[in-house]
Amino acid sequence: MTNECHPPREWRKISLTQTTSKKLDASHFSTATRTVVGEVDRVSAAVQSPAWVRAGGLLLKAPAVFTIGTGRSGLALQMAAMRFMHLGLPTHVVGEVTAPAIGAGDVLVAASGSGSTARVVRAAQTARDQDANVIALTTNPDSALAKIATEVLVIPAADKQDFDGNASVQYAGSLFEQSVLLTTDALFHTLWQSSGSQARELWRLHANLE
């Protein structure tokens, strides 16, 4: 039986080809680029800097830093984890086989657009139970994740079920995921510049088994 919500892959491919090949031109890409950049710029301008500065302080004091997120949010946090490591912070991605137990004083950086992703919320609660701090990145300051967190970093973007395009015209949680990457990069840059370290010093920790 064919699932009406998920038509066969072959049908979807043919349908997509038929509906786009006659309409696409270079102007569509240019417009899309301006849309994406404009939305990210709007979100970045609305981010509350003091909360991010406090979060940076928690990271610098932590014996170890952990990150968790699912899907594209998780991928964005993996990039953040790499930069935290370049700062010399002992950093682990939850779920990797070498990630140790979280303990008192450690920090879990957790991303969930809705703030209700079950795996992320469970991990945050476990972290708090172990007297670790939780930094939550979410669109929803009243969410389950936010209520658990030590510090809530609100990213005023759309979550993945904003089907009406009220917060973003982009698909699903794209704006949130993009913003997670850019805001954590901005946090890294702030911490790096404040440290006085030179780029060559950070480069010593760059992967050499690539």
Contacts in CASP RR format, 6 or more apart in sequence:
PFRMAT RR
TARGET T0000
AUTHOR 0000-0000-0000
METHOD contacts of the structure
MODEL  1
MTNECHPPREWRKISLTQTTSKKLDASHFSTATRTVVGEVDRVSAAVQSP
AWVRAGGLLLKAPAVFTIGTGRSGLALQMAAMRFMHLGLPTHVVGEVTAP
AIGAGDVLVAASGSGSTARVVRAAQTARDQDANVIALTTNPDSALAKIAT
EVLVIPAADKQDFDGNASVQYAGSLFEQSVLLTTDALFHTLWQSSGSQAR
ELWRLHANLE
2 8 0 8 1.000
7 15 0 8 1.000
35 169 0 8 1.000
35 170 0 8 1.000
36 170 0 8 1.000
36 174 0 8 1.000
36 178 0 8 1.000
39 157 0 8 1.000
39 168 0 8 1.000
39 169 0 8 1.000
39 170 0 8 1.000
39 175 0 8 1.000
40 175 0 8 1.000
40 178 0 8 1.000
40 179 0 8 1.000
40 182 0 8 1.000
43 155 0 8 1.000
43 156 0 8 1.000
43 157 0 8 1.000
43 175 0 8 1.000
43 179 0 8 1.000
44 179 0 8 1.000
44 182 0 8 1.000
44 183 0 8 1.000
44 186 0 8 1.000
46 156 0 8 1.000
47 153 0 8 1.000
47 154 0 8 1.000
47 155 0 8 1.000
47 156 0 8 1.000
47 179 0 8 1.000
47 183 0 8 1.000
48 153 0 8 1.000
48 154 0 8 1.000
51 151 0 8 1.000
51 152 0 8 1.000
51 153 0 8 1.000
51 154 0 8 1.000
52 153 0 8 1.000
52 183 0 8 1.000
52 186 0 8 1.000
52 187 0 8 1.000
52 190 0 8 1.000
53 190 0 8 1.000
54 151 0 8 1.000
55 135 0 8 1.000
55 151 0 8 1.000
55 153 0 8 1.000
55 187 0 8 1.000
56 187 0 8 1.000
56 190 0 8 1.000
56 191 0 8 1.000
58 107 0 8 1.000
58 133 0 8 1.000
58 135 0 8 1.000
58 150 0 8 1.000
58 151 0 8 1.000
59 65 0 8 1.000
59 84 0 8 1.000
59 89 0 8 1.000
59 107 0 8 1.000
59 109 0 8 1.000
59 135 0 8 1.000
59 191 0 8 1.000
60 89 0 8 1.000
60 191 0 8 1.000
61 105 0 8 1.000
62 89 0 8 1.000
62 105 0 8 1.000
62 106 0 8 1.000
62 107 0 8 1.000
62 133 0 8 1.000
63 90 0 8 1.000
63 103 0 8 1.000
63 105 0 8 1.000
63 106 0 8 1.000
64 89 0 8 1.000
64 90 0 8 1.000
64 91 0 8 1.000
64 92 0 8 1.000
64 100 0 8 1.000
64 102 0 8 1.000
64 103 0 8 1.000
64 106 0 8 1.000
64 107 0 8 1.000
65 81 0 8 1.000
65 84 0 8 1.000
65 89 0 8 1.000
65 90 0 8 1.000
65 91 0 8 1.000
65 92 0 8 1.000
65 106 0 8 1.000
65 107 0 8 1.000
65 109 0 8 1.000
66 91 0 8 1.000
66 92 0 8 1.000
66 93 0 8 1.000
66 94 0 8 1.000
66 99 0 8 1.000
66 102 0 8 1.000
66 106 0 8 1.000
66 107 0 8 1.000
66 108 0 8 1.000
66 109 0 8 1.000
66 127 0 8 1.000
66 132 0 8 1.000
67 74 0 8 1.000
67 77 0 8 1.000
67 78 0 8 1.000
67 80 0 8 1.000
67 81 0 8 1.000
67 84 0 8 1.000
67 91 0 8 1.000
67 92 0 8 1.000
67 93 0 8 1.000
67 94 0 8 1.000
67 108 0 8 1.000
67 109 0 8 1.000
67 110 0 8 1.000
67 111 0 8 1.000
68 74 0 8 1.000
68 77 0 8 1.000
68 93 0 8 1.000
68 94 0 8 1.000
68 95 0 8 1.000
68 108 0 8 1.000
68 109 0 8 1.000
68 110 0 8 1.000
68 111 0 8 1.000
68 119 0 8 1.000
68 120 0 8 1.000
68 123 0 8 1.000
68 124 0 8 1.000
69 77 0 8 1.000
69 94 0 8 1.000
69 110 0 8 1.000
69 111 0 8 1.000
69 112 0 8 1.000
69 117 0 8 1.000
69 119 0 8 1.000
69 120 0 8 1.000
70 112 0 8 1.000
70 117 0 8 1.000
70 119 0 8 1.000
70 120 0 8 1.000
72 173 0 8 1.000
72 174 0 8 1.000
72 177 0 8 1.000
73 111 0 8 1.000
73 112 0 8 1.000
73 113 0 8 1.000
73 137 0 8 1.000
73 176 0 8 1.000
73 177 0 8 1.000
73 180 0 8 1.000
74 111 0 8 1.000
75 177 0 8 1.000
76 111 0 8 1.000
76 177 0 8 1.000
76 178 0 8 1.000
76 180 0 8 1.000
76 181 0 8 1.000
76 184 0 8 1.000
77 93 0 8 1.000
77 109 0 8 1.000
77 111 0 8 1.000
77 137 0 8 1.000
77 180 0 8 1.000
77 184 0 8 1.000
78 93 0 8 1.000
79 181 0 8 1.000
79 184 0 8 1.000
79 185 0 8 1.000
80 109 0 8 1.000
80 180 0 8 1.000
80 181 0 8 1.000
80 184 0 8 1.000
80 185 0 8 1.000
80 187 0 8 1.000
80 188 0 8 1.000
81 91 0 8 1.000
81 92 0 8 1.000
81 93 0 8 1.000
81 109 0 8 1.000
82 91 0 8 1.000
83 184 0 8 1.000
83 185 0 8 1.000
83 188 0 8 1.000
84 91 0 8 1.000
84 188 0 8 1.000
85 91 0 8 1.000
85 205 0 8 1.000
86 188 0 8 1.000
86 202 0 8 1.000
86 205 0 8 1.000
86 206 0 8 1.000
87 188 0 8 1.000
87 191 0 8 1.000
87 192 0 8 1.000
87 195 0 8 1.000
87 197 0 8 1.000
87 202 0 8 1.000
88 205 0 8 1.000
92 98 0 8 1.000
92 99 0 8 1.000
92 100 0 8 1.000
93 99 0 8 1.000
94 108 0 8 1.000
94 123 0 8 1.000
101 130 0 8 1.000
102 108 0 8 1.000
102 126 0 8 1.000
102 127 0 8 1.000
102 130 0 8 1.000
102 132 0 8 1.000
103 127 0 8 1.000
103 130 0 8 1.000
103 131 0 8 1.000
103 132 0 8 1.000
104 130 0 8 1.000
104 131 0 8 1.000
104 132 0 8 1.000
105 131 0 8 1.000
105 132 0 8 1.000
105 133 0 8 1.000
106 127 0 8 1.000
106 130 0 8 1.000
106 132 0 8 1.000
106 133 0 8 1.000
107 132 0 8 1.000
107 133 0 8 1.000
107 134 0 8 1.000
107 135 0 8 1.000
108 123 0 8 1.000
108 124 0 8 1.000
108 127 0 8 1.000
108 132 0 8 1.000
108 133 0 8 1.000
108 134 0 8 1.000
108 135 0 8 1.000
109 135 0 8 1.000
109 137 0 8 1.000
109 184 0 8 1.000
110 120 0 8 1.000
110 123 0 8 1.000
110 124 0 8 1.000
110 134 0 8 1.000
110 135 0 8 1.000
110 136 0 8 1.000
110 137 0 8 1.000
110 145 0 8 1.000
110 149 0 8 1.000
111 120 0 8 1.000
111 136 0 8 1.000
111 137 0 8 1.000
111 138 0 8 1.000
111 180 0 8 1.000
112 120 0 8 1.000
112 121 0 8 1.000
112 136 0 8 1.000
112 137 0 8 1.000
112 138 0 8 1.000
112 143 0 8 1.000
112 145 0 8 1.000
113 137 0 8 1.000
113 138 0 8 1.000
113 139 0 8 1.000
113 140 0 8 1.000
113 155 0 8 1.000
113 157 0 8 1.000
113 159 0 8 1.000
113 160 0 8 1.000
113 173 0 8 1.000
113 176 0 8 1.000
114 138 0 8 1.000
114 139 0 8 1.000
114 140 0 8 1.000
114 143 0 8 1.000
114 159 0 8 1.000
114 160 0 8 1.000
114 161 0 8 1.000
115 121 0 8 1.000
115 136 0 8 1.000
115 138 0 8 1.000
115 139 0 8 1.000
115 140 0 8 1.000
115 143 0 8 1.000
115 144 0 8 1.000
115 145 0 8 1.000
115 146 0 8 1.000
115 159 0 8 1.000
116 140 0 8 1.000
116 143 0 8 1.000
116 144 0 8 1.000
116 145 0 8 1.000
117 145 0 8 1.000
120 145 0 8 1.000
121 144 0 8 1.000
121 145 0 8 1.000
121 148 0 8 1.000
124 134 0 8 1.000
124 136 0 8 1.000
124 145 0 8 1.000
124 148 0 8 1.000
124 149 0 8 1.000
125 148 0 8 1.000
127 133 0 8 1.000
127 134 0 8 1.000
128 134 0 8 1.000
128 148 0 8 1.000
128 150 0 8 1.000
133 150 0 8 1.000
133 151 0 8 1.000
134 148 0 8 1.000
134 149 0 8 1.000
134 150 0 8 1.000
134 151 0 8 1.000
135 149 0 8 1.000
135 150 0 8 1.000
135 151 0 8 1.000
135 153 0 8 1.000
136 145 0 8 1.000
136 146 0 8 1.000
136 148 0 8 1.000
136 149 0 8 1.000
136 151 0 8 1.000
136 152 0 8 1.000
136 153 0 8 1.000
137 153 0 8 1.000
137 155 0 8 1.000
137 180 0 8 1.000
137 183 0 8 1.000
137 184 0 8 1.000
138 145 0 8 1.000
138 146 0 8 1.000
138 152 0 8 1.000
138 153 0 8 1.000
138 154 0 8 1.000
138 155 0 8 1.000
139 154 0 8 1.000
139 155 0 8 1.000
139 156 0 8 1.000
139 157 0 8 1.000
139 158 0 8 1.000
139 159 0 8 1.000
139 167 0 8 1.000
139 176 0 8 1.000
140 146 0 8 1.000
140 154 0 8 1.000
140 159 0 8 1.000
141 152 0 8 1.000
141 154 0 8 1.000
146 152 0 8 1.000
153 183 0 8 1.000
155 176 0 8 1.000
155 179 0 8 1.000
155 180 0 8 1.000
155 183 0 8 1.000
156 167 0 8 1.000
157 167 0 8 1.000
157 168 0 8 1.000
157 173 0 8 1.000
157 175 0 8 1.000
157 176 0 8 1.000
157 179 0 8 1.000
158 165 0 8 1.000
158 166 0 8 1.000
158 167 0 8 1.000
158 168 0 8 1.000
158 170 0 8 1.000
158 173 0 8 1.000
158 175 0 8 1.000
158 176 0 8 1.000
159 173 0 8 1.000
159 176 0 8 1.000
160 172 0 8 1.000
160 173 0 8 1.000
160 176 0 8 1.000
161 172 0 8 1.000
162 168 0 8 1.000
162 173 0 8 1.000
167 175 0 8 1.000
168 174 0 8 1.000
168 175 0 8 1.000
192 202 0 8 1.000
END
